[in-house]
């Protein structure tokens, strides 16, 4: 029998009524002849509640400083959220006449690394599951969790249920992995910015990865990487409406596409510039090493020659990280590992990107982008490009204008 | 190192502040030189919430009839409550500087029968625990749960955390099993009925068993049976006050005791009488077989000869069971398996009992009881006796009077 993985996120299983609604969708696919593995998240809000308790337990009122906590205990507590939903989903399916049982991570087992709180799946043993499928028993699997080499519960990090779903789809040889969520697919851009935004029928893995990492929070990045590696066909669709969703698939499955598939953005960016840095080998490593040691994620990096033997170094980062980045750089200057005349920070920028696998075979895409922005008076501060993406940093106040301008320029409202 | 089991019930771990309070008590015993195994219940109210969800999932609005549900899924859902508390308690202990880790039933493992929802502990493997104790790591164990022969989570039934605690105390060879709860010990009678009620320093297992089964809900009956079998010294004490509790122990450990240790009562009893039953062999079996088939618990039974070849049969039961009992008996009469002239039900009775191991070696205890009740004008309807207990059924309106009268008559306010 063909197999299907169906994953329901937190808002799709937020209460018993929604669990019943999700179960009815599962029943439909069972009636269509599939062996179904259902992956469930915790009821929405539950994970935050549990995480809050863990933090408060480790940092009681009056504690000296926010302390670290034992990630193994964090995992034991937080994994209980998916455990509850898995049991309730199995009961609800049974009530609808669908034979099903719940599986916790350690029961399958889903073997992971020992990195509690951010573990990676190493192996899914499917023998137990296969045997139960043969008995006609569909599977409800607690997402986001596994068991480490020490026999203790691990979790995969926030959003890990998407990763669980894709990993099971690969391990079970499922025909498709359907991700039910509170949006009904992947759009050419954020519909809150322009009503012209159009839902895509299909999108390539590479494009989805760029969109996900650019802040279009439909799928967790790691789950898309995994889907790409194992060629798992991923469908994103709404658990509240009966509408076709968006299929994330290999580009060979996509017959026709626009040169640009979508316009993504990231609102809360900042730009920092180190002015007049000594231009010598190893200086970039020293600067970004200092930032990396402070656990700061740097995104775009641009280096300009400014004067004889000196250079300006510009980079972008999340706006919240600016104070810590300033501190790290000043410390490095004091320690003598780097040297600069001045440090400028612009906390009011945003990033806008166009993404499309069609760019590989079309020229002039970047030029068209820059022209469109220029025509609308949007000044570009930093540019970076990759094979299937062009990103620009602009003043935050122009963000909505830029997105609409680019959506219009590439006529994304039209199907290919 | 000597070992100690400390069990905290739901009200003692109801929120993070109370968990901290409980953890401070654990730290004190660790500082006293004990290796401690902490057994935790779910936060109070949590189990009821989870059970409610399970029932609603199995019986959605509009379902035809209250359906049965899969007890294996019930267990997976409900066991999550103790899982959360165990993790939070371990984190809180760590924050206080006590090295500790959480253990779920399947991790220890606590092997149980396959009777999901009401499993019995068959074996506790302590090798893993012993190894961690040797590393200086104290144990926080999720109560109420284990793992069945099928590798799925089982629960022991309501109140099962007391049983978990006693079973661990036996398996670990603990010096004592301290049960922290919201009462500070076992009293000579309910202090709400008479302020003269006195907290007992010590009470024998057998007495505690009689008190527990008579409705003094301090300890779960099964946990006391287990403690008696393995000679586990049980201490009941308050988690909110620093007061000595009551030690439940072997009677050899009790030097001095009153003839009567306590007065127990059960308020919501009913009395039923079958008048003029054919007095032939097998008739009692037929009557109580019919009631047993209807899952009705009968408590006291009295048979009187009334006339030639006929007898009256009287028994007591929970008042809520009267309608179902009447129905079962009428059905049996219709079916011809039993025969009686009339069925009388008195739903307004209560049971009062005196309990004490001293009765074994003292005579005249029952007579003293009857005399005290008679002196206060309390009419006795039914009497039963056991080696260490005398119970009487009386009109419910006399309940408080009878308890006070007996407490006074046996001078229970005085220490032995």
Interface residues (C-beta under 8 A of the other chain):
Chain A: X16 X19 X20 X50 X53 X54 X56 X57 X58 X59 X60 X63 X67 X69 X70 X72 X73 X74 X76 X77 X79 X80 X83 X84 X86 X87 X88 X90 X91 X92 X94 X95 X101 X102 X104 X106 X107 X151 X152 X153
Chain B: X16 X19 X20 X50 X53 X54 X56 X57 X58 X59 X60 X63 X67 X69 X70 X72 X73 X74 X76 X77 X79 X80 X83 X84 X86 X87 X88 X90 X91 X92 X94 X95 X101 X102 X104 X106 X107 X151 X152 X153
